[in-house]
Amino acid sequence: MSTEKERGLRRLAVLEQSVLTTWPQVLEWDSLRRWVLDNNLLDDYKEQHYFSCSQEVTKIQYAPEKSSSLFSRFLTFLGIK
């Protein structure tokens, strides 16, 4: 059975990984964030099992031919050379 601390840390991680669409979610996120910071739980937050199970996805792309050109970046995004 998980403790209240573990549930709070996990809930904050879930909220930070999702798009907050309602005011109650924003208020809950703010409350949990303050709780973590006020109680020096930042290390516990970072080291929780939730993050070790998450998977990072990285997409490797070529740099635009003209790095200063927004249009070139748009074409690269669309896959047009």
Secondary structure, 3 states (H helix, E strand, C coil): CCCHHHHHHHHHHHHHHCCCCCHHHHHHHHHHHHHHHHCCCHHHHHCCHHHHHCCCCCCCCCCCCCCCCHHHHHHHHHCCC
